[in-house]
Structures are given as C-alpha cells and as structure tokens.
Amino acid sequence: MLKTVQIISSMIGIMLSIYGLMTHDYRLNFLMILFLGLFMLTLGINEFRREKIIWLVSSRGIYLFGLCVHSKLRIISLKS
C-alpha cells in the first residue's frame, strides 16, 4: 500500500514538473511540491521501518520544507 502511494505521488510530481518545464506555465508548482513532499514522507516512513534514523530525519525535514513552500506558493497563487 505504501509503495503504491510512493510510486503514484512521485509519478504525479515528475509529470507536473515536466509539464511546467515544457509549457513555462508554473501555476501548478504548488501541486508538484506537494506530491514530491508526499513522496518524501512515504520514503521517511519506509526508512523508519528499516530503523535508519539519518534518512528518516532528512526525509521528514525535506517534507516539512516542501509543505512550507507549498503553503507559500498557494497563498501567492490565490492573490494573483
């Protein structure tokens, strides 16, 4: 179950980033960051199960950073 969420979220994030690069339309960047952050969260959960603390902390840190950036981009896109 967690592996499928990881694969789906990474594929959606990559497809949104390719779309943004090809069309130069960056209005969907907040969704890309959200899905890549979800990918990092599932990666951190997998590393927690394997008891690898260093990768767990880095994955959760990247997820939190992505969540902060996502909220800032969402606020900016709503204003314009």
SEFI-178301 format. One record per residue: residue in three letters; x, z, y of N, C-alpha, C, O, CB in turn. Coordinates in pm, 1 decimal. Glycine has a CB too. Example, Ala and Ser with C-alpha at 12.3 -4.5 7.8 and 13.67 -1.06 7.14 Angstrom:
<drennus>
<drennu kegu="ALA" n_x="1319.0" n_z="780.0" n_y="-569.0" ca_x="1230.0" ca_z="780.0" ca_y="-450.0" c_x="1320.0" c_z="780.0" c_y="-330.0" o_x="1423.6" o_z="846.5" o_y="-331.9" cb_x="1130.8" cb_z="904.6" cb_y="-447.3"/>
<drennu kegu="SER" n_x="1285.0" n_z="708.0" n_y="-225.0" ca_x="1367.0" ca_z="714.0" ca_y="-106.0" c_x="1290.0" c_z="787.0" c_y="3.0" o_x="1340.9" o_z="803.9" o_y="113.8" cb_x="1408.4" cb_z="572.5" cb_y="-59.8"/>
</drennus>
This chain:
<drennus>
<drennu kegu="MET" n_x="82.8" n_z="0.0" n_y="-119.7" ca_x="0.0" ca_z="0.0" ca_y="0.0" c_x="87.2" c_z="0.0" c_y="126.1" o_x="65.7" o_z="-79.4" o_y="217.7" cb_x="-94.2" cb_z="121.6" cb_y="-0.2"/>
<drennu kegu="LEU" n_x="184.7" n_z="89.2" n_y="129.2" ca_x="270.4" ca_z="99.4" ca_y="246.9" c_x="359.1" c_z="-23.9" c_y="260.4" o_x="390.1" o_z="-66.8" o_y="371.5" cb_x="356.5" cb_z="226.0" cb_y="239.6"/>
<drennu kegu="LYS" n_x="399.2" n_z="-79.9" n_y="148.8" ca_x="482.5" ca_z="-200.3" ca_y="151.5" c_x="404.5" c_z="-318.5" c_y="208.9" o_x="460.8" o_z="-399.2" o_y="283.0" cb_x="533.6" cb_z="-233.8" cb_y="9.8"/>
<drennu kegu="THR" n_x="276.1" n_z="-329.7" n_y="175.7" ca_x="195.8" ca_z="-439.8" ca_y="229.3" c_x="173.7" c_z="-423.6" c_y="379.3" o_x="176.1" o_z="-522.7" o_y="452.4" cb_x="60.9" cb_z="-447.8" cb_y="157.0"/>
<drennu kegu="VAL" n_x="152.1" n_z="-300.7" n_y="427.0" ca_x="137.9" ca_z="-276.3" ca_y="570.9" c_x="268.0" c_z="-312.5" c_y="641.9" o_x="266.1" o_z="-370.0" o_y="750.7" cb_x="100.0" cb_z="-127.9" cb_y="598.7"/>
<drennu kegu="GLN" n_x="379.4" n_z="-278.9" n_y="580.5" ca_x="510.2" ca_z="-309.7" ca_y="638.2" c_x="530.0" c_z="-460.6" c_y="648.9" o_x="575.2" o_z="-509.5" o_y="752.5" cb_x="622.8" cb_z="-247.0" cb_y="553.6"/>
<drennu kegu="ILE" n_x="497.7" n_z="-533.5" n_y="545.8" ca_x="516.3" ca_z="-678.8" ca_y="545.8" c_x="422.0" c_z="-745.4" c_y="644.9" o_x="463.2" o_z="-833.7" o_y="720.2" cb_x="493.8" cb_z="-736.0" cb_y="405.2"/>
<drennu kegu="ILE" n_x="295.1" n_z="-703.7" n_y="645.5" ca_x="196.8" ca_z="-765.2" ca_y="735.3" c_x="231.0" c_z="-738.2" c_y="881.1" o_x="224.3" o_z="-828.6" o_y="964.4" cb_x="56.1" cb_z="-713.5" cb_y="704.3"/>
<drennu kegu="SER" n_x="267.8" n_z="-613.7" n_y="912.5" ca_x="298.8" ca_z="-582.2" ca_y="1052.2" c_x="424.8" c_z="-654.5" c_y="1099.6" o_x="431.9" o_z="-696.5" o_y="1215.1" cb_x="315.8" cb_z="-431.3" cb_y="1069.9"/>
<drennu kegu="SER" n_x="523.5" n_z="-669.2" n_y="1012.4" ca_x="643.9" ca_z="-742.5" ca_y="1053.2" c_x="614.9" c_z="-891.1" c_y="1071.4" o_x="667.7" o_z="-952.9" o_y="1163.9" cb_x="755.4" cb_z="-723.5" cb_y="950.0"/>
<drennu kegu="MET" n_x="533.2" n_z="-948.6" n_y="986.0" ca_x="499.7" ca_z="-1090.4" ca_y="999.1" c_x="420.2" c_z="-1117.8" c_y="1126.7" o_x="445.4" o_z="-1216.7" o_y="1195.5" cb_x="420.2" cb_z="-1137.3" cb_y="877.3"/>
<drennu kegu="ILE" n_x="324.4" n_z="-1030.5" n_y="1158.4" ca_x="246.2" ca_z="-1048.3" ca_y="1281.2" c_x="336.5" c_z="-1033.8" c_y="1403.2" o_x="326.1" o_z="-1112.2" o_y="1497.6" cb_x="129.9" cb_z="-946.0" cb_y="1287.9"/>
<drennu kegu="GLY" n_x="424.4" n_z="-935.2" n_y="1402.1" ca_x="516.8" ca_z="-916.2" ca_y="1513.5" c_x="609.2" c_z="-1034.5" c_y="1532.7" o_x="633.6" o_z="-1076.3" o_y="1645.8" cb_x="598.3" cb_z="-791.8" cb_y="1492.5"/>
<drennu kegu="ILE" n_x="660.4" n_z="-1088.7" n_y="1424.6" ca_x="750.2" ca_z="-1204.0" ca_y="1433.5" c_x="674.8" c_z="-1327.8" c_y="1480.8" o_x="727.0" o_z="-1404.9" o_y="1561.3" cb_x="816.4" cb_z="-1231.1" cb_y="1297.5"/>
<drennu kegu="MET" n_x="552.1" n_z="-1347.5" n_y="1431.5" ca_x="473.9" ca_z="-1462.9" ca_y="1474.6" c_x="438.9" c_z="-1453.7" c_y="1623.2" o_x="440.6" o_z="-1554.9" o_y="1693.3" cb_x="346.2" cb_z="-1474.3" cb_y="1391.1"/>
<drennu kegu="LEU" n_x="407.5" n_z="-1333.8" n_y="1671.5" ca_x="378.0" ca_z="-1318.3" ca_y="1814.0" c_x="502.0" c_z="-1342.0" c_y="1899.4" o_x="491.5" o_z="-1397.6" o_y="2008.8" cb_x="321.7" cb_z="-1179.2" cb_y="1841.5"/>
<drennu kegu="SER" n_x="618.5" n_z="-1300.9" n_y="1851.5" ca_x="740.4" ca_z="-1324.6" ca_y="1928.6" c_x="776.4" c_z="-1473.2" c_y="1929.8" o_x="822.1" o_z="-1524.2" o_y="2032.0" cb_x="856.8" cb_z="-1242.3" cb_y="1871.1"/>
<drennu kegu="ILE" n_x="756.8" n_z="-1542.4" n_y="1819.6" ca_x="782.3" ca_z="-1686.6" ca_y="1816.1" c_x="685.6" c_z="-1759.5" c_y="1908.1" o_x="724.8" o_z="-1853.0" o_y="1977.9" cb_x="770.4" cb_z="-1740.7" cb_y="1672.3"/>
<drennu kegu="TYR" n_x="559.4" n_z="-1717.6" n_y="1908.6" ca_x="460.5" ca_z="-1777.2" ca_y="1998.9" c_x="502.2" c_z="-1759.3" c_y="2144.4" o_x="493.3" o_z="-1853.3" o_y="2223.5" cb_x="321.8" cb_z="-1714.9" cb_y="1975.8"/>
<drennu kegu="GLY" n_x="547.1" n_z="-1641.1" n_y="2179.6" ca_x="589.8" ca_z="-1615.7" ca_y="2316.8" c_x="711.3" c_z="-1697.6" c_y="2356.1" o_x="720.1" o_z="-1745.8" o_y="2469.1" cb_x="619.7" cb_z="-1469.7" cb_y="2335.2"/>
<drennu kegu="LEU" n_x="804.6" n_z="-1713.6" n_y="2264.1" ca_x="923.8" ca_z="-1792.3" ca_y="2294.5" c_x="894.4" c_z="-1941.3" c_y="2306.4" o_x="955.1" o_z="-2010.5" o_y="2388.2" cb_x="1028.4" cb_z="-1769.8" cb_y="2188.4"/>
<drennu kegu="MET" n_x="802.3" n_z="-1990.4" n_y="2225.8" ca_x="772.8" ca_z="-2133.3" ca_y="2227.8" c_x="686.1" c_z="-2172.7" c_y="2346.9" o_x="705.2" o_z="-2280.0" o_y="2404.1" cb_x="704.2" cb_z="-2173.8" cb_y="2099.1"/>
<drennu kegu="THR" n_x="591.8" n_z="-2088.0" n_y="2384.8" ca_x="498.2" ca_z="-2124.8" ca_y="2491.7" c_x="534.0" c_z="-2063.7" c_y="2626.8" o_x="475.1" o_z="-2100.8" o_y="2728.3" cb_x="358.7" cb_z="-2082.7" cb_y="2453.7"/>
<drennu kegu="HIS" n_x="627.9" n_z="-1972.2" n_y="2630.0" ca_x="664.9" ca_z="-1898.4" ca_y="2751.9" c_x="545.3" c_z="-1822.3" c_y="2808.8" o_x="535.5" o_z="-1800.6" o_y="2929.5" cb_x="721.0" cb_z="-1994.9" cb_y="2858.4"/>
<drennu kegu="ASP" n_x="455.0" n_z="-1782.4" n_y="2720.0" ca_x="338.5" ca_z="-1702.9" ca_y="2757.7" c_x="361.6" c_z="-1562.1" c_y="2702.4" o_x="348.2" o_z="-1538.8" o_y="2582.3" cb_x="203.3" cb_z="-1766.3" cb_y="2702.7"/>
<drennu kegu="TYR" n_x="395.8" n_z="-1470.4" n_y="2789.5" ca_x="436.7" ca_z="-1337.4" ca_y="2746.2" c_x="326.5" c_z="-1233.3" c_y="2761.8" o_x="354.7" o_z="-1113.7" o_y="2767.6" cb_x="557.9" cb_z="-1294.0" cb_y="2823.5"/>
<drennu kegu="ARG" n_x="202.9" n_z="-1277.3" n_y="2768.4" ca_x="92.6" ca_z="-1182.3" ca_y="2782.8" c_x="66.3" c_z="-1102.7" c_y="2655.4" o_x="2.1" o_z="-997.8" o_y="2661.2" cb_x="-33.0" cb_z="-1255.5" cb_y="2823.2"/>
<drennu kegu="LEU" n_x="113.3" n_z="-1149.2" n_y="2542.6" ca_x="89.1" ca_z="-1080.9" ca_y="2414.9" c_x="208.9" c_z="-997.9" c_y="2370.0" o_x="214.5" o_z="-955.3" o_y="2254.7" cb_x="54.5" cb_z="-1182.6" cb_y="2307.2"/>
<drennu kegu="ASN" n_x="304.1" n_z="-974.3" n_y="2459.1" ca_x="422.3" ca_z="-897.3" ca_y="2422.1" c_x="388.0" c_z="-753.9" c_y="2383.8" o_x="455.3" o_z="-695.1" o_y="2299.2" cb_x="521.6" cb_z="-897.3" cb_y="2535.9"/>
<drennu kegu="PHE" n_x="285.0" n_z="-697.0" n_y="2444.5" ca_x="249.1" ca_z="-560.1" ca_y="2409.6" c_x="201.2" c_z="-551.0" c_y="2265.3" o_x="224.4" o_z="-449.6" o_y="2199.5" cb_x="141.3" cb_z="-507.6" cb_y="2504.1"/>
<drennu kegu="LEU" n_x="135.4" n_z="-654.3" n_y="2215.0" ca_x="94.3" ca_z="-654.2" ca_y="2074.3" c_x="214.6" c_z="-672.5" c_y="1982.2" o_x="221.1" o_z="-611.3" o_y="1875.5" cb_x="-9.0" cb_z="-764.9" cb_y="2048.6"/>
<drennu kegu="MET" n_x="309.1" n_z="-755.8" n_y="2022.6" ca_x="429.5" ca_z="-775.4" ca_y="1943.5" c_x="505.2" c_z="-644.2" c_y="1928.6" o_x="549.6" o_z="-609.4" o_y="1819.2" cb_x="519.1" cb_z="-881.9" cb_y="2007.4"/>
<drennu kegu="ILE" n_x="519.5" n_z="-571.8" n_y="2038.7" ca_x="591.1" ca_z="-444.8" ca_y="2034.3" c_x="514.1" c_z="-343.0" c_y="1950.9" o_x="574.8" o_z="-262.5" o_y="1880.2" cb_x="614.2" cb_z="-390.9" cb_y="2176.2"/>
<drennu kegu="LEU" n_x="381.7" n_z="-345.7" n_y="1958.5" ca_x="300.1" ca_z="-254.3" ca_y="1878.3" c_x="319.4" c_z="-279.9" c_y="1729.5" o_x="338.7" o_z="-185.5" o_y="1652.9" cb_x="152.2" cb_z="-268.3" cb_y="1915.1"/>
<drennu kegu="PHE" n_x="314.5" n_z="-405.1" n_y="1687.7" ca_x="328.0" ca_z="-435.5" ca_y="1545.8" c_x="470.3" c_z="-412.6" c_y="1494.4" o_x="488.3" o_z="-368.5" o_y="1380.9" cb_x="286.8" cb_z="-578.7" cb_y="1520.0"/>
<drennu kegu="LEU" n_x="569.8" n_z="-441.4" n_y="1575.2" ca_x="706.3" ca_z="-412.7" ca_y="1532.7" c_x="732.4" c_z="-262.1" c_y="1530.1" o_x="811.4" o_z="-214.1" o_y="1448.9" cb_x="806.6" cb_z="-482.1" cb_y="1625.2"/>
<drennu kegu="GLY" n_x="665.7" n_z="-187.2" n_y="1619.4" ca_x="674.0" ca_z="-41.1" ca_y="1614.1" c_x="606.7" c_z="13.9" c_y="1489.7" o_x="656.0" o_z="109.2" o_y="1429.4" cb_x="610.9" cb_z="20.3" cb_y="1738.4"/>
<drennu kegu="LEU" n_x="494.7" n_z="-45.2" n_y="1450.9" ca_x="427.8" ca_z="-4.5" ca_y="1327.1" c_x="516.1" c_z="-34.3" c_y="1206.3" o_x="519.9" o_z="43.1" o_y="1110.7" cb_x="291.9" cb_z="-75.9" cb_y="1312.8"/>
<drennu kegu="PHE" n_x="586.4" n_z="-145.9" n_y="1211.1" ca_x="681.6" ca_z="-178.0" ca_y="1105.1" c_x="790.1" c_z="-71.3" c_y="1096.1" o_x="825.6" o_z="-27.1" o_y="986.9" cb_x="744.6" cb_z="-315.9" cb_y="1129.3"/>
<drennu kegu="MET" n_x="842.6" n_z="-30.0" n_y="1211.7" ca_x="947.2" ca_z="72.8" ca_y="1212.3" c_x="893.7" c_z="207.5" c_y="1164.3" o_x="966.4" o_z="283.6" o_y="1100.4" cb_x="1006.3" cb_z="87.4" cb_y="1353.0"/>
<drennu kegu="LEU" n_x="767.2" n_z="237.8" n_y="1194.6" ca_x="707.3" ca_z="362.1" ca_y="1147.0" c_x="696.9" c_z="362.2" c_y="995.0" o_x="730.3" o_z="461.8" o_y="930.9" cb_x="568.9" cb_z="382.4" cb_y="1209.6"/>
<drennu kegu="THR" n_x="651.1" n_z="252.1" n_y="937.0" ca_x="642.1" ca_z="245.3" ca_y="790.6" c_x="781.1" c_z="248.1" c_y="726.9" o_x="799.1" o_z="303.7" o_y="618.5" cb_x="566.8" cb_z="118.0" cb_y="747.3"/>
<drennu kegu="LEU" n_x="879.0" n_z="187.9" n_y="794.5" ca_x="1016.2" ca_z="193.9" ca_y="745.4" c_x="1066.8" c_z="337.5" c_y="746.0" o_x="1135.6" o_z="379.7" o_y="653.0" cb_x="1108.0" cb_z="104.6" cb_y="830.2"/>
<drennu kegu="GLY" n_x="1032.9" n_z="412.9" n_y="850.5" ca_x="1071.4" ca_z="553.5" ca_y="857.4" c_x="1005.1" c_z="637.8" c_y="750.6" o_x="1066.8" o_z="729.7" o_y="696.8" cb_x="1038.3" cb_z="609.2" cb_y="992.3"/>
<drennu kegu="ILE" n_x="879.8" n_z="607.6" n_y="719.1" ca_x="810.5" ca_z="681.0" ca_y="612.4" c_x="875.9" c_z="653.0" c_y="477.9" o_x="890.7" o_z="743.7" o_y="396.0" cb_x="660.8" cb_z="642.8" cb_y="607.9"/>
<drennu kegu="ASN" n_x="915.1" n_z="528.0" n_y="454.8" ca_x="985.1" ca_z="494.6" ca_y="329.6" c_x="1117.9" c_z="567.9" c_y="319.0" o_x="1154.5" o_z="615.7" o_y="211.7" cb_x="1008.5" cb_z="343.5" cb_y="319.9"/>
<drennu kegu="GLU" n_x="1189.2" n_z="576.6" n_y="429.3" ca_x="1317.5" ca_z="647.1" ca_y="427.3" c_x="1298.1" c_z="797.4" c_y="410.2" o_x="1384.1" o_z="864.3" o_y="352.9" cb_x="1395.6" cb_z="618.9" cb_y="555.8"/>
<drennu kegu="PHE" n_x="1187.9" n_z="850.8" n_y="458.5" ca_x="1156.8" ca_z="991.7" ca_y="436.0" c_x="1135.4" c_z="1019.2" c_y="287.8" o_x="1176.7" o_z="1122.9" o_y="235.8" cb_x="1032.6" cb_z="1032.8" cb_y="516.0"/>
<drennu kegu="ARG" n_x="1071.2" n_z="926.0" n_y="221.7" ca_x="1050.5" ca_z="940.7" ca_y="76.8" c_x="1182.8" c_z="935.9" c_y="0.5" o_x="1198.4" o_z="1001.8" o_y="-102.3" cb_x="956.7" cb_z="830.7" cb_y="25.0"/>
<drennu kegu="ARG" n_x="1277.8" n_z="857.4" n_y="51.6" ca_x="1408.8" ca_z="847.3" ca_y="-12.9" c_x="1503.5" c_z="958.8" c_y="30.9" o_x="1614.6" o_z="970.7" o_y="-20.7" cb_x="1471.3" cb_z="712.2" cb_y="17.5"/>
<drennu kegu="GLU" n_x="1458.7" n_z="1040.2" n_y="126.5" ca_x="1534.5" ca_z="1153.8" ca_y="180.2" c_x="1662.1" c_z="1109.1" c_y="250.6" o_x="1766.9" o_z="1171.8" o_y="235.1" cb_x="1569.2" cb_z="1251.3" cb_y="68.4"/>
<drennu kegu="LYS" n_x="1653.8" n_z="1002.3" n_y="326.7" ca_x="1764.6" ca_z="956.2" ca_y="410.0" c_x="1729.0" c_z="990.3" c_y="554.2" o_x="1658.5" o_z="914.9" o_y="621.3" cb_x="1791.6" cb_z="801.1" cb_y="391.9"/>
<drennu kegu="ILE" n_x="1777.8" n_z="1103.1" n_y="600.3" ca_x="1737.0" ca_z="1160.9" ca_y="727.7" c_x="1783.6" c_z="1077.7" c_y="847.1" o_x="1710.2" o_z="1066.2" o_y="945.3" cb_x="1790.6" cb_z="1301.8" cb_y="739.6"/>
<drennu kegu="ILE" n_x="1901.9" n_z="1020.2" n_y="841.6" ca_x="1954.2" ca_z="944.5" ca_y="956.3" c_x="1864.9" c_z="825.1" c_y="986.4" o_x="1830.9" o_z="802.1" o_y="1102.5" cb_x="2098.8" cb_z="897.1" cb_y="929.4"/>
<drennu kegu="TRP" n_x="1826.4" n_z="749.3" n_y="885.5" ca_x="1740.0" ca_z="633.6" ca_y="907.3" c_x="1599.0" c_z="676.7" c_y="944.8" o_x="1530.0" o_z="605.6" o_y="1017.8" cb_x="1736.6" cb_z="545.7" cb_y="782.7"/>
<drennu kegu="LEU" n_x="1556.1" n_z="790.8" n_y="896.1" ca_x="1424.3" ca_z="842.7" ca_y="932.4" c_x="1418.4" c_z="872.1" c_y="1081.8" o_x="1323.4" o_z="832.3" o_y="1149.3" cb_x="1391.6" cb_z="969.7" cb_y="851.4"/>
<drennu kegu="VAL" n_x="1518.8" n_z="941.0" n_y="1133.4" ca_x="1521.4" ca_z="977.5" ca_y="1275.3" c_x="1532.0" c_z="853.3" c_y="1362.9" o_x="1463.3" o_z="843.5" o_y="1464.6" cb_x="1638.4" cb_z="1072.8" cb_y="1304.4"/>
<drennu kegu="SER" n_x="1616.6" n_z="759.1" n_y="1325.1" ca_x="1632.0" ca_z="638.4" ca_y="1406.9" c_x="1505.8" c_z="552.9" c_y="1404.5" o_x="1468.1" o_z="496.4" o_y="1507.2" cb_x="1751.5" cb_z="556.0" cb_y="1358.2"/>
<drennu kegu="SER" n_x="1439.9" n_z="542.4" n_y="1289.9" ca_x="1317.4" ca_z="463.1" ca_y="1281.4" c_x="1205.8" c_z="526.4" c_y="1363.0" o_x="1131.2" o_z="456.0" o_y="1431.2" cb_x="1273.5" cb_z="447.7" cb_y="1135.6"/>
<drennu kegu="ARG" n_x="1193.8" n_z="656.1" n_y="1356.8" ca_x="1089.7" ca_z="722.9" ca_y="1436.7" c_x="1121.5" c_z="714.7" c_y="1585.2" o_x="1030.5" o_z="701.1" o_y="1667.0" cb_x="1075.1" cb_z="870.2" cb_y="1394.3"/>
<drennu kegu="GLY" n_x="1248.0" n_z="722.6" n_y="1620.9" ca_x="1286.1" ca_z="709.2" ca_y="1761.2" c_x="1254.0" c_z="570.6" c_y="1815.5" o_x="1205.4" o_z="556.7" o_y="1927.7" cb_x="1434.2" cb_z="738.2" cb_y="1778.2"/>
<drennu kegu="ILE" n_x="1281.3" n_z="469.1" n_y="1735.8" ca_x="1250.6" ca_z="332.4" ca_y="1777.2" c_x="1099.5" c_z="313.8" c_y="1787.1" o_x="1051.6" o_z="245.8" o_y="1877.7" cb_x="1311.3" cb_z="230.2" cb_y="1678.3"/>
<drennu kegu="TYR" n_x="1024.4" n_z="373.3" n_y="1695.4" ca_x="878.6" ca_z="365.2" ca_y="1701.1" c_x="825.6" c_z="429.3" c_y="1829.2" o_x="739.1" o_z="372.2" o_y="1895.6" cb_x="816.2" cb_z="432.9" cb_y="1578.2"/>
<drennu kegu="LEU" n_x="876.1" n_z="546.2" n_y="1864.0" ca_x="829.6" ca_z="613.6" ca_y="1985.6" c_x="867.4" c_z="534.6" c_y="2110.5" o_x="788.0" o_z="526.0" o_y="2204.2" cb_x="887.8" cb_z="755.4" cb_y="1993.7"/>
<drennu kegu="PHE" n_x="986.7" n_z="477.3" n_y="2113.1" ca_x="1027.5" ca_z="394.2" ca_y="2225.4" c_x="936.2" c_z="272.2" c_y="2237.3" o_x="894.4" o_z="236.5" o_y="2347.4" cb_x="1174.1" cb_z="350.3" cb_y="2209.6"/>
<drennu kegu="GLY" n_x="905.7" n_z="209.2" n_y="2125.7" ca_x="815.9" ca_z="93.8" ca_y="2126.9" c_x="676.0" c_z="130.8" c_y="2172.1" o_x="609.6" o_z="52.5" o_y="2240.1" cb_x="809.9" cb_z="31.0" cb_y="1989.8"/>
<drennu kegu="LEU" n_x="630.7" n_z="249.9" n_y="2134.7" ca_x="498.9" ca_z="295.8" ca_y="2176.5" c_x="494.2" c_z="318.5" c_y="2327.5" o_x="394.6" o_z="286.1" o_y="2392.1" cb_x="461.5" cb_z="424.5" cb_y="2102.4"/>
<drennu kegu="CYS" n_x="601.2" n_z="373.7" n_y="2383.6" ca_x="608.1" ca_z="393.4" ca_y="2529.5" c_x="609.6" c_z="259.8" c_y="2602.5" o_x="539.6" o_z="242.4" o_y="2702.2" cb_x="733.3" cb_z="475.3" cb_y="2567.2"/>
<drennu kegu="VAL" n_x="689.0" n_z="165.8" n_y="2553.2" ca_x="696.0" ca_z="33.5" ca_y="2616.1" c_x="561.5" c_z="-37.1" c_y="2602.5" o_x="517.1" o_z="-104.2" o_y="2695.7" cb_x="809.1" cb_z="-52.2" cb_y="2552.5"/>
<drennu kegu="HIS" n_x="497.2" n_z="-22.8" n_y="2488.5" ca_x="366.6" ca_z="-84.6" ca_y="2466.1" c_x="265.1" c_z="-33.6" c_y="2567.6" o_x="189.2" o_z="-112.3" o_y="2624.2" cb_x="317.4" cb_z="-56.7" cb_y="2323.2"/>
<drennu kegu="SER" n_x="263.1" n_z="96.4" n_y="2590.8" ca_x="165.0" ca_z="151.6" ca_y="2685.0" c_x="194.3" c_z="104.7" c_y="2826.8" o_x="101.5" o_z="76.3" o_y="2902.5" cb_x="164.8" cb_z="305.5" cb_y="2679.2"/>
<drennu kegu="LYS" n_x="321.8" n_z="96.1" n_y="2864.4" ca_x="357.3" ca_z="47.4" ca_y="2998.3" c_x="318.2" c_z="-100.5" c_y="3015.5" o_x="263.9" o_z="-138.0" o_y="3119.4" cb_x="509.3" cb_z="65.5" cb_y="3023.4"/>
<drennu kegu="LEU" n_x="345.4" n_z="-184.7" n_y="2914.2" ca_x="310.2" ca_z="-325.1" ca_y="2923.3" c_x="159.5" c_z="-344.3" c_y="2926.0" o_x="109.3" o_z="-433.9" o_y="2993.8" cb_x="370.5" cb_z="-401.9" cb_y="2807.8"/>
<drennu kegu="ARG" n_x="87.8" n_z="-261.2" n_y="2853.2" ca_x="-58.5" ca_z="-271.5" ca_y="2850.2" c_x="-116.5" c_z="-236.6" c_y="2987.6" o_x="-210.7" o_z="-301.4" o_y="3033.4" cb_x="-117.9" cb_z="-178.0" cb_y="2741.1"/>
<drennu kegu="ILE" n_x="-61.0" n_z="-135.5" n_y="3052.9" ca_x="-108.7" ca_z="-97.1" ca_y="3186.2" c_x="-78.7" c_z="-207.7" c_y="3286.4" o_x="-162.5" o_z="-238.9" o_y="3370.9" cb_x="-43.7" cb_z="35.8" cb_y="3231.8"/>
<drennu kegu="ILE" n_x="40.1" n_z="-267.2" n_y="3278.0" ca_x="77.5" ca_z="-374.7" ca_y="3369.8" c_x="-10.5" c_z="-497.3" c_y="3348.4" o_x="-50.7" o_z="-561.3" o_y="3445.6" cb_x="225.4" cb_z="-411.8" cb_y="3351.8"/>
<drennu kegu="SER" n_x="-41.3" n_z="-531.7" n_y="3222.7" ca_x="-123.0" ca_z="-649.6" ca_y="3196.3" c_x="-267.7" c_z="-627.3" c_y="3239.0" o_x="-335.9" o_z="-724.1" o_y="3272.5" cb_x="-117.1" cb_z="-686.1" cb_y="3048.3"/>
<drennu kegu="LEU" n_x="-316.5" n_z="-505.0" n_y="3239.0" ca_x="-452.7" ca_z="-477.9" ca_y="3284.3" c_x="-463.8" c_z="-487.7" c_y="3435.5" o_x="-569.6" o_z="-523.7" o_y="3487.0" cb_x="-497.5" cb_z="-340.1" cb_y="3237.7"/>
<drennu kegu="LYS" n_x="-356.2" n_z="-456.2" n_y="3507.9" ca_x="-359.4" ca_z="-461.5" ca_y="3653.7" c_x="-359.8" c_z="-605.3" c_y="3705.6" o_x="-416.5" o_z="-632.6" o_y="3811.3" cb_x="-240.4" cb_z="-386.1" cb_y="3711.2"/>
<drennu kegu="SER" n_x="-297.5" n_z="-696.8" n_y="3632.8" ca_x="-288.2" ca_z="-833.5" ca_y="3682.7" c_x="-395.3" c_z="-924.7" c_y="3627.6" o_x="-399.2" o_z="-1043.0" o_y="3661.5" cb_x="-154.5" cb_z="-890.1" cb_y="3650.5"/>
</drennus>
